[in-house]
Amino acid sequence: MSKKECPSCAMEIDEKEKECPICQYEFPKTNKINPIVALIIVIAILFMLVYSI
């Protein structure tokens, strides 16, 4: 079972928890689309740079 540390109280809790059971710190929601969009933008910019010459 994977653990993560609460940045508020330093308690080790389960990786899947969305809130710390000790201090009720709410972990930020992760958005998995952002890295994909960033990669597409970088590829598009590189494509334009290579083929604009």
N, CA, C and O atoms as a printed pandas DataFrame, in Angstrom:
     atom_number atom_name residue_name chain_id  residue_number  x_coord  y_coord  z_coord
0              1         N          MET        A               1    0.845   -1.176    0.000
1              2        CA          MET        A               1    0.000    0.000    0.000
2              3         C          MET        A               1    0.892    1.241    0.000
3              4         O          MET        A               1    1.798    1.364    0.825
4              5         N          SER        A               2    0.632    2.145   -0.917
5              6        CA          SER        A               2    1.435    3.345   -1.071
6              7         C          SER        A               2    0.960    4.429   -0.100
7              8         O          SER        A               2   -0.237    4.586    0.141
8              9         N          LYS        A               3    1.903    5.156    0.440
9             10        CA          LYS        A               3    1.600    6.210    1.412
10            11         C          LYS        A               3    2.034    7.569    0.879
11            12         O          LYS        A               3    2.911    7.666    0.021
12            13         N          LYS        A               4    1.404    8.613    1.402
13            14        CA          LYS        A               4    1.823    9.986    1.123
14            15         C          LYS        A               4    1.777   10.759    2.430
15            16         O          LYS        A               4    1.077   10.381    3.370
16            17         N          GLU        A               5    2.536   11.848    2.473
17            18        CA          GLU        A               5    2.614   12.655    3.682
18            19         C          GLU        A               5    1.722   13.876    3.555
19            20         O          GLU        A               5    1.731   14.562    2.533
20            21         N          CYS        A               6    0.959   14.141    4.592
21            22        CA          CYS        A               6    0.120   15.340    4.634
22            23         C          CYS        A               6    1.031   16.557    4.808
23            24         O          CYS        A               6    1.841   16.584    5.735
24            25         N          PRO        A               7    0.918   17.561    3.939
25            26        CA          PRO        A               7    1.776   18.742    4.068
26            27         C          PRO        A               7    1.423   19.616    5.271
27            28         O          PRO        A               7    2.208   20.478    5.667
28            29         N          SER        A               8    0.257   19.396    5.844
29            30        CA          SER        A               8   -0.175   20.208    6.978
30            31         C          SER        A               8    0.300   19.653    8.317
31            32         O          SER        A               8    0.816   20.395    9.152
32            33         N          CYS        A               9    0.125   18.334    8.524
33            34        CA          CYS        A               9    0.456   17.756    9.831
34            35         C          CYS        A               9    1.538   16.682    9.775
35            36         O          CYS        A               9    1.928   16.158   10.818
36            37         N          ALA        A              10    2.032   16.341    8.591
37            38        CA          ALA        A              10    3.104   15.363    8.368
38            39         C          ALA        A              10    2.699   13.925    8.687
39            40         O          ALA        A              10    3.563   13.066    8.861
40            41         N          MET        A              11    1.422   13.661    8.765
41            42        CA          MET        A              11    0.924   12.306    8.999
42            43         C          MET        A              11    1.039   11.492    7.716
43            44         O          MET        A              11    0.720   11.987    6.635
44            45         N          GLU        A              12    1.492   10.243    7.831
45            46        CA          GLU        A              12    1.553    9.342    6.687
46            47         C          GLU        A              12    0.180    8.703    6.508
47            48         O          GLU        A              12   -0.332    8.048    7.416
48            49         N          ILE        A              13   -0.413    8.899    5.327
49            50        CA          ILE        A              13   -1.739    8.351    5.065
50            51         C          ILE        A              13   -1.733    7.615    3.725
51            52         O          ILE        A              13   -0.787    7.728    2.947
52            53         N          ASP        A              14   -2.790    6.871    3.473
53            54        CA          ASP        A              14   -2.920    6.118    2.231
54            55         C          ASP        A              14   -2.919    7.061    1.033
55            56         O          ASP        A              14   -3.514    8.138    1.084
56            57         N          GLU        A              15   -2.255    6.658   -0.035
57            58        CA          GLU        A              15   -2.119    7.467   -1.250
58            59         C          GLU        A              15   -3.476    7.852   -1.854
59            60         O          GLU        A              15   -3.603    8.914   -2.463
60            61         N          LYS        A              16   -4.477    7.000   -1.688
61            62        CA          LYS        A              16   -5.783    7.226   -2.311
62            63         C          LYS        A              16   -6.686    8.183   -1.529
63            64         O          LYS        A              16   -7.717    8.619   -2.041
64            65         N          GLU        A              17   -6.307    8.508   -0.304
65            66        CA          GLU        A              17   -7.129    9.408    0.516
66            67         C          GLU        A              17   -7.179   10.804   -0.093
67            68         O          GLU        A              17   -6.176   11.305   -0.601
68            69         N          LYS        A              18   -8.338   11.419   -0.040
69            70        CA          LYS        A              18   -8.515   12.770   -0.566
70            71         C          LYS        A              18   -8.436   13.824    0.526
71            72         O          LYS        A              18   -8.306   15.016    0.247
72            73         N          GLU        A              19   -8.518   13.366    1.789
73            74        CA          GLU        A              19   -8.490   14.274    2.940
74            75         C          GLU        A              19   -7.739   13.600    4.077
75            76         O          GLU        A              19   -7.868   12.395    4.293
76            77         N          CYS        A              20   -6.957   14.385    4.798
77            78        CA          CYS        A              20   -6.217   13.865    5.946
78            79         C          CYS        A              20   -7.193   13.586    7.094
79            80         O          CYS        A              20   -7.975   14.464    7.459
80            81         N          PRO        A              21   -7.160   12.377    7.669
81            82        CA          PRO        A              21   -8.076   12.068    8.772
82            83         C          PRO        A              21   -7.727   12.783   10.074
83            84         O          PRO        A              21   -8.559   12.854   10.978
84            85         N          ILE        A              22   -6.520   13.309   10.181
85            86        CA          ILE        A              22   -6.091   13.990   11.399
86            87         C          ILE        A              22   -6.453   15.479   11.376
87            88         O          ILE        A              22   -7.101   15.976   12.297
88            89         N          CYS        A              23   -6.035   16.187   10.325
89            90        CA          CYS        A              23   -6.221   17.646   10.296
90            91         C          CYS        A              23   -7.239   18.103    9.244
91            92         O          CYS        A              23   -7.501   19.299    9.116
92            93         N          GLN        A              24   -7.804   17.170    8.503
93            94        CA          GLN        A              24   -8.798   17.444    7.461
94            95         C          GLN        A              24   -8.252   18.284    6.300
95            96         O          GLN        A              24   -9.010   18.975    5.619
96            97         N          TYR        A              25   -6.937   18.220    6.080
97            98        CA          TYR        A              25   -6.354   18.885    4.924
98            99         C          TYR        A              25   -6.882   18.215    3.669
99           100         O          TYR        A              25   -6.820   16.991    3.551
100          101         N          GLU        A              26   -7.401   18.999    2.728
101          102        CA          GLU        A              26   -7.911   18.458    1.476
102          103         C          GLU        A              26   -6.811   18.525    0.421
103          104         O          GLU        A              26   -6.325   19.602    0.079
104          105         N          PHE        A              27   -6.430   17.362   -0.085
105          106        CA          PHE        A              27   -5.402   17.301   -1.122
106          107         C          PHE        A              27   -5.970   17.853   -2.420
107          108         O          PHE        A              27   -7.133   17.608   -2.740
108          109         N          PRO        A              28   -5.160   18.597   -3.174
109          110        CA          PRO        A              28   -5.658   19.153   -4.442
110          111         C          PRO        A              28   -5.988   18.029   -5.419
111          112         O          PRO        A              28   -5.310   17.003   -5.471
112          113         N          LYS        A              29   -7.030   18.250   -6.177
113          114        CA          LYS        A              29   -7.432   17.265   -7.181
114          115         C          LYS        A              29   -6.453   17.311   -8.338
115          116         O          LYS        A              29   -6.035   18.385   -8.770
116          117         N          THR        A              30   -6.093   16.146   -8.831
117          118        CA          THR        A              30   -5.173   16.084   -9.959
118          119         C          THR        A              30   -5.963   16.009  -11.255
119          120         O          THR        A              30   -6.998   15.348  -11.346
120          121         N          ASN        A              31   -5.453   16.693  -12.228
121          122        CA          ASN        A              31   -6.082   16.701  -13.536
122          123         C          ASN        A              31   -5.115   16.053  -14.512
123          124         O          ASN        A              31   -4.043   16.600  -14.772
124          125         N          LYS        A              32   -5.473   14.903  -15.055
125          126        CA          LYS        A              32   -4.560   14.155  -15.910
126          127         C          LYS        A              32   -4.550   14.658  -17.340
127          128         O          LYS        A              32   -3.718   14.208  -18.128
128          129         N          ILE        A              33   -5.428   15.562  -17.710
129          130        CA          ILE        A              33   -5.472   16.065  -19.077
130          131         C          ILE        A              33   -4.383   17.110  -19.311
131          132         O          ILE        A              33   -3.863   17.204  -20.423
132          133         N          ASN        A              34   -4.028   17.885  -18.313
133          134        CA          ASN        A              34   -3.053   18.957  -18.480
134          135         C          ASN        A              34   -1.723   18.502  -19.065
135          136         O          ASN        A              34   -1.248   19.153  -19.995
136          137         N          PRO        A              35   -1.086   17.432  -18.591
137          138        CA          PRO        A              35    0.180   17.011  -19.203
138          139         C          PRO        A              35    0.007   16.583  -20.662
139          140         O          PRO        A              35    0.902   16.803  -21.477
140          141         N          ILE        A              36   -1.113   15.984  -20.995
141          142        CA          ILE        A              36   -1.364   15.569  -22.374
142          143         C          ILE        A              36   -1.508   16.787  -23.271
143          144         O          ILE        A              36   -0.944   16.823  -24.364
144          145         N          VAL        A              37   -2.255   17.782  -22.822
145          146        CA          VAL        A              37   -2.437   19.010  -23.599
146          147         C          VAL        A              37   -1.093   19.718  -23.776
147          148         O          VAL        A              37   -0.789   20.209  -24.863
148          149         N          ALA        A              38   -0.299   19.771  -22.726
149          150        CA          ALA        A              38    1.013   20.415  -22.812
150          151         C          ALA        A              38    1.907   19.690  -23.816
151          152         O          ALA        A              38    2.617   20.337  -24.586
152          153         N          LEU        A              39    1.881   18.378  -23.816
153          154        CA          LEU        A              39    2.688   17.613  -24.765
154          155         C          LEU        A              39    2.246   17.874  -26.203
155          156         O          LEU        A              39    3.089   18.029  -27.086
156          157         N          ILE        A              40    0.950   17.925  -26.447
157          158        CA          ILE        A              40    0.439   18.210  -27.790
158          159         C          ILE        A              40    0.875   19.602  -28.243
159          160         O          ILE        A              40    1.256   19.784  -29.399
160          161         N          ILE        A              41    0.824   20.578  -27.348
161          162        CA          ILE        A              41    1.232   21.940  -27.702
162          163         C          ILE        A              41    2.721   21.987  -28.035
163          164         O          ILE        A              41    3.116   22.632  -29.007
164          165         N          VAL        A              42    3.545   21.315  -27.244
165          166        CA          VAL        A              42    4.990   21.296  -27.501
166          167         C          VAL        A              42    5.278   20.629  -28.843
167          168         O          VAL        A              42    6.103   21.120  -29.613
168          169         N          ILE        A              43    4.616   19.529  -29.125
169          170        CA          ILE        A              43    4.818   18.844  -30.411
170          171         C          ILE        A              43    4.386   19.745  -31.562
171          172         O          ILE        A              43    5.066   19.810  -32.586
172          173         N          ALA        A              44    3.262   20.438  -31.405
173          174        CA          ALA        A              44    2.783   21.334  -32.461
174          175         C          ALA        A              44    3.774   22.471  -32.703
175          176         O          ALA        A              44    4.030   22.824  -33.855
176          177         N          ILE        A              45    4.331   23.045  -31.651
177          178        CA          ILE        A              45    5.308   24.132  -31.794
178          179         C          ILE        A              45    6.570   23.619  -32.486
179          180         O          ILE        A              45    7.093   24.273  -33.388
180          181         N          LEU        A              46    7.059   22.458  -32.068
181          182        CA          LEU        A              46    8.235   21.884  -32.710
182          183         C          LEU        A              46    7.972   21.574  -34.182
183          184         O          LEU        A              46    8.836   21.803  -35.028
184          185         N          PHE        A              47    6.809   21.066  -34.484
185          186        CA          PHE        A              47    6.430   20.775  -35.871
186          187         C          PHE        A              47    6.443   22.047  -36.708
187          188         O          PHE        A              47    6.955   22.061  -37.828
188          189         N          MET        A              48    5.872   23.122  -36.151
189          190        CA          MET        A              48    5.845   24.397  -36.891
190          191         C          MET        A              48    7.245   24.958  -37.082
191          192         O          MET        A              48    7.550   25.518  -38.135
192          193         N          LEU        A              49    8.110   24.814  -36.064
193          194        CA          LEU        A              49    9.478   25.320  -36.192
194          195         C          LEU        A              49   10.272   24.541  -37.235
195          196         O          LEU        A              49   11.032   25.128  -38.005
196          197         N          VAL        A              50   10.103   23.244  -37.262
197          198        CA          VAL        A              50   10.862   22.413  -38.197
198          199         C          VAL        A              50   10.404   22.651  -39.632
199          200         O          VAL        A              50   11.243   22.729  -40.529
200          201         N          TYR        A              51    9.127   22.767  -39.871
201          202        CA          TYR        A              51    8.607   22.873  -41.227
202          203         C          TYR        A              51    8.419   24.313  -41.709
203          204         O          TYR        A              51    7.945   24.525  -42.825
204          205         N          SER        A              52    8.777   25.294  -40.900
205          206        CA          SER        A              52    8.673   26.681  -41.348
206          207         C          SER        A              52    9.955   27.145  -42.041
207          208         O          SER        A              52    9.987   28.230  -42.622
208          209         N          ILE        A              53   10.987   26.347  -41.984
209          210        CA          ILE        A              53   12.274   26.723  -42.583
210          211         C          ILE        A              53   12.270   26.468  -44.075
211          212         O          ILE        A              53   13.269   26.724  -44.748
